[in-house]
Amino acid sequence: MADPKGFLTTGREVARTRPVSERVKDWNEVYVPGSLLPVISKQAGRCMDCGIPFCHNGCPLGNLIPEWNDYAYREDWSAASERLHATNNFPEFTGRLCPAPCESACVLGINQPAVTIKNVEVSIIDKAWDSGDVTPQPPERLSGKTVAVIGSGPAGLAAAQQLTRAGHTVAVYERADRIGGLLRYGIPEFKMEKSHINRRIEQMRAEGTKFRTETEIGRDIDAAKLRRRYDAVVIAAGATVSRDLPVPGRELNGVHFAMEYLPLANKVREGDLTVSPITAEGKHVVVIGGGDTGADCVGTAHRQGALSVTQLEIMPRPGEERNANQPWPTFPMLYKVTSAHEEGGERVYSVSTTHFEGDADGNVQALHLVEVEFKDGKLEQKPGTERTIPAQLVTLAMGFTGTDQANGLVQQFGLELDARGNIARDEDYATNVDGVFVAGDAGRGQSLIVWAIAEGRSAASGVDRFLTGASALPAPIRPTDRSLTV
């Protein structure tokens, strides 16, 4: 364990963010560079000798959190990095982007603020990169087997790295022009700078993984032909079909899916565009959807110079403390103020959009909404609560409904779907097609980055067993596993 009395003598302290007035003028990460290192060892020392570390169960990767907290407390950064990488291929991603279900399950969190697990994690991996502890790990010998991975998000990258290190020859196919999936084009730069992705890709290249960009399986390459070319295939294409809002005025100019809006802002940051074709500059912006993707739209709109930003959520505002029906160690629904919300804008809960209103040129100008409430388990409108708000740019950030079927991938492989429209798989992540496996949101449905990495690692174990008859690769979760709930 770390400091035996650390949780009694040290209060919780998290990473400091740069002043709002400064950070909204650029796209750099919101945190003060280097601000964690002076405090992080003491924060790691708050990890108590709890006997049964429920943080292991809160994290689907099974991260060895007490172990690397102990090393961080003792400032043995090399050992901490080794323990961190034992269960997680990309801790610099999860340390920045994961909502930290491990902290919700922290035993200290029963009656005190939980250990800052996420901050310790990102400090360890950043220190490891700076000190040169993160190096390529090429296999000692090749198996002679080949694997294609479709999709380069966290699930695809995790599966590819595990299979490459097991000795298989792996090629990752990505339909976009750069590797990274939603990490690249769905996550704004102020949440995670893309240099973190780039150096991981270089590590994977040095290990032997091949990358094929601007290649969409189903359109550019027939899926059945791909299967014949490789000994196994892993589908990690994500759940990229955005949930739509079929109300009058949806067809107006200026109403866009979040995943139409956010990637263009990242394209500007990559230097591909000078100005985004969809910009919030000088506009009243409305974001429909109260989750993380909605918050990403809010922060992006601030940086583009929006006149106003309003975020709408159909559900009631969550409380700031755990509800009785969401006890420790489950992941509670709490009111969350992200860095984007700190920067301004209005958040409106328990409202539903009835229709959009446009001008003579077909451009959206206003959004009509009504307050809603739950009655007998059903969502009903409250009479007399209708109102109109200005809206010259609307982004729909209401989640995703499943993997893309329009490109022909599902049909060409002949894949079966489950009742929720996800690609069906067995306990080994294998589909109904021999040698074809599925990992991540394509099989699980919309989920968190930490689940995607866990699925990629687990699917790699299934593929390795299929190719060789046995596998030493870890499989932290089963396809049927779900978050810790009541």
Backbone hydrogen bonds, N-H to C=O, Kabsch-Sander energy under -0.5 kcal/mol:
donor,donor_aa,acceptor,acceptor_aa,energy
2,A,47,C,-0.7
6,G,3,D,-1.4
8,L,5,K,-1.4
9,T,5,K,-1.9
10,T,6,G,-2.3
18,R,30,V,-3.6
22,E,19,P,-1.1
23,R,19,P,-2.5
24,V,20,V,-2.0
25,K,22,E,-1.3
26,D,23,R,-1.5
30,V,190,F,-1.6
32,V,16,R,-2.8
35,S,32,V,-2.0
39,V,36,L,-1.7
40,I,36,L,-2.3
41,S,37,L,-0.5
43,Q,39,V,-2.0
44,A,40,I,-2.7
45,G,41,S,-1.5
46,R,43,Q,-1.4
47,C,44,A,-1.7
50,C,48,M,-2.0
52,I,50,C,-1.9
54,F,52,I,-1.3
56,H,53,P,-1.9
57,N,54,F,-0.7
58,G,54,F,-2.1
59,C,55,C,-1.5
62,G,59,C,-1.7
65,I,63,N,-2.0
68,W,64,L,-2.1
69,N,65,I,-2.2
70,D,66,P,-1.9
71,Y,67,E,-1.9
72,A,68,W,-2.0
73,Y,69,N,-2.5
74,R,70,D,-1.8
75,E,72,A,-0.9
76,D,71,Y,-2.8
77,W,75,E,-1.2
80,A,76,D,-2.1
81,S,77,W,-2.2
82,E,78,S,-1.9
83,R,79,A,-2.2
84,L,80,A,-2.1
85,H,81,S,-2.6
86,A,82,E,-0.9
87,T,84,L,-1.0
88,N,84,L,-1.1
93,F,90,F,-1.4
94,T,90,F,-1.7
95,G,91,P,-2.7
96,R,93,F,-1.0
97,L,93,F,-2.5
98,C,94,T,-1.9
103,E,100,A,-0.9
104,S,100,A,-1.1
105,A,101,P,-1.3
106,C,103,E,-0.8
109,G,106,C,-1.0
110,I,107,V,-1.8
111,N,108,L,-1.2
112,Q,108,L,-1.5
117,I,115,V,-2.4
120,V,116,T,-2.2
121,E,117,I,-2.6
122,V,118,K,-2.1
123,S,119,N,-1.8
124,I,120,V,-2.4
125,I,121,E,-2.1
126,D,122,V,-2.2
127,K,123,S,-2.2
128,A,124,I,-2.1
129,W,125,I,-2.4
130,D,126,D,-2.2
131,S,127,K,-2.0
132,G,128,A,-0.6
132,G,129,W,-0.9
133,D,128,A,-2.3
134,V,128,A,-0.8
135,T,133,D,-0.8
143,S,167,G,-3.0
144,G,167,G,-0.6
147,V,169,T,-2.7
148,A,232,A,-2.1
149,V,171,A,-2.8
150,I,148,A,-0.5
150,I,234,V,-3.2
151,G,149,V,-0.8
151,G,173,Y,-3.0
153,G,236,A,-0.6
157,L,153,G,-2.7
158,A,154,P,-2.0
159,A,155,A,-2.4
160,A,156,G,-2.5
161,Q,157,L,-2.6
162,Q,158,A,-2.2
163,L,159,A,-2.4
164,T,160,A,-2.4
165,R,161,Q,-2.3
166,A,162,Q,-1.1
167,G,164,T,-1.7
168,H,163,L,-2.1
169,T,145,K,-2.9
170,V,168,H,-0.7
171,A,147,V,-2.3
172,V,210,K,-2.9
173,Y,149,V,-3.3
173,Y,171,A,-0.5
174,E,212,R,-2.9
183,L,180,G,-1.7
184,R,181,G,-0.9
185,Y,181,G,-2.1
186,G,182,L,-1.7
187,I,182,L,-1.5
191,K,188,P,-1.4
192,M,188,P,-1.7
196,H,193,E,-1.8
198,N,194,K,-2.4
199,R,195,S,-2.0
200,R,196,H,-1.0
201,I,197,I,-2.4
202,E,198,N,-2.0
203,Q,199,R,-1.8
204,M,200,R,-2.6
205,R,201,I,-2.6
206,A,202,E,-2.2
207,E,203,Q,-1.2
208,G,204,M,-1.0
208,G,205,R,-0.8
209,T,204,M,-2.2
210,K,170,V,-2.8
212,R,172,V,-3.4
214,E,176,A,-3.2
215,T,174,E,-2.2
217,I,215,T,-0.7
218,G,221,I,-3.4
219,R,216,E,-1.4
220,D,216,E,-2.6
221,I,216,E,-1.3
226,L,222,D,-2.0
227,R,223,A,-2.1
228,R,224,A,-1.6
229,R,225,K,-1.3
230,Y,226,L,-1.4
231,D,146,T,-1.0
232,A,146,T,-1.2
233,V,435,G,-2.6
234,V,148,A,-3.1
235,I,233,V,-0.5
235,I,437,F,-3.2
236,A,150,I,-2.9
236,A,234,V,-0.7
240,T,238,G,-0.7
241,V,402,G,-2.4
242,S,240,T,-0.8
243,R,399,G,-2.6
247,V,245,L,-2.1
250,R,247,V,-1.8
252,L,249,G,-1.9
253,N,362,G,-2.9
255,V,252,L,-1.4
256,H,254,G,-0.6
256,H,394,V,-3.0
258,A,396,L,-2.5
260,E,257,F,-1.8
261,Y,257,F,-1.5
262,L,258,A,-3.2
265,A,261,Y,-1.2
266,N,262,L,-1.7
267,K,263,P,-2.0
268,V,264,L,-1.8
269,R,265,A,-1.6
270,E,266,N,-1.9
271,G,267,K,-0.6
271,G,268,V,-1.1
272,D,267,K,-2.2
273,L,267,K,-0.9
279,T,277,P,-0.6
282,G,305,G,-2.7
283,K,280,A,-2.3
285,V,283,K,-0.7
285,V,308,S,-3.0
286,V,393,L,-2.6
287,V,310,T,-3.1
288,I,286,V,-0.5
288,I,395,T,-2.8
289,G,287,V,-0.7
289,G,312,L,-3.0
291,G,397,A,-0.5
295,A,291,G,-2.0
296,D,292,D,-2.1
297,C,293,T,-1.8
298,V,294,G,-2.0
299,G,295,A,-2.5
300,T,296,D,-2.0
301,A,297,C,-2.5
302,H,298,V,-2.1
303,R,299,G,-1.7
304,Q,300,T,-1.4
305,G,301,A,-0.6
305,G,302,H,-1.1
306,A,301,A,-1.8
307,L,283,K,-2.1
308,S,283,K,-1.3
310,T,285,V,-2.4
311,Q,346,E,-3.2
312,L,287,V,-3.1
312,L,310,T,-0.5
313,E,348,V,-2.1
326,Q,323,N,-1.9
330,T,327,P,-2.3
331,F,484,L,-1.2
334,L,332,P,-0.9
335,Y,319,G,-2.6
338,T,336,K,-0.7
342,E,338,T,-1.7
343,E,339,S,-0.7
343,E,340,A,-0.6
344,G,341,H,-1.4
346,E,309,V,-2.5
348,V,311,Q,-3.1
350,S,313,E,-0.6
350,S,315,M,-1.8
351,V,313,E,-1.5
352,S,370,V,-2.6
354,T,368,H,-2.8
355,H,368,H,-1.2
356,F,248,P,-2.8
357,E,366,A,-2.8
359,D,363,N,-2.1
362,G,359,D,-1.8
364,V,253,N,-2.9
365,Q,357,E,-3.4
366,A,357,E,-2.0
367,L,389,I,-2.7
368,H,355,H,-2.8
369,L,387,R,-2.7
370,V,352,S,-2.1
372,V,350,S,-2.4
373,E,380,E,-2.4
375,K,378,K,-3.3
378,K,375,K,-1.8
380,E,373,E,-3.1
380,E,378,K,-0.6
382,K,371,E,-2.8
385,T,382,K,-1.3
387,R,369,L,-2.3
389,I,367,L,-2.4
391,A,365,Q,-2.2
392,Q,284,H,-3.1
393,L,284,H,-1.4
394,V,254,G,-3.1
395,T,286,V,-2.2
396,L,256,H,-2.7
397,A,288,I,-3.1
397,A,395,T,-0.8
401,T,241,V,-3.2
402,G,241,V,-0.5
408,G,405,Q,-1.2
412,Q,408,G,-3.0
413,F,409,L,-2.0
414,G,410,V,-1.4
415,L,410,V,-2.3
418,D,422,N,-3.2
421,G,418,D,-1.8
423,I,442,A,-2.5
424,A,416,E,-2.3
426,D,430,A,-2.2
429,Y,426,D,-2.1
431,T,436,V,-3.0
434,D,432,N,-0.5
436,V,433,V,-2.2
437,F,233,V,-3.2
437,F,435,G,-0.5
438,V,429,Y,-2.4
439,A,235,I,-2.6
442,A,439,A,-0.6
443,G,440,G,-1.7
444,R,440,G,-2.6
445,G,441,D,-2.0
452,A,448,L,-1.9
453,I,449,I,-2.3
454,A,450,V,-1.8
455,E,451,W,-2.6
456,G,452,A,-2.5
457,R,453,I,-2.4
458,S,454,A,-2.3
459,A,455,E,-3.2
460,A,456,G,-1.8
461,S,457,R,-1.4
462,G,458,S,-1.7
463,V,459,A,-2.5
464,D,460,A,-2.7
465,R,461,S,-2.1
466,F,462,G,-2.0
467,L,463,V,-2.3
468,T,464,D,-2.2
469,G,465,R,-2.4
481,D,478,R,-1.5
485,T,483,S,-0.6
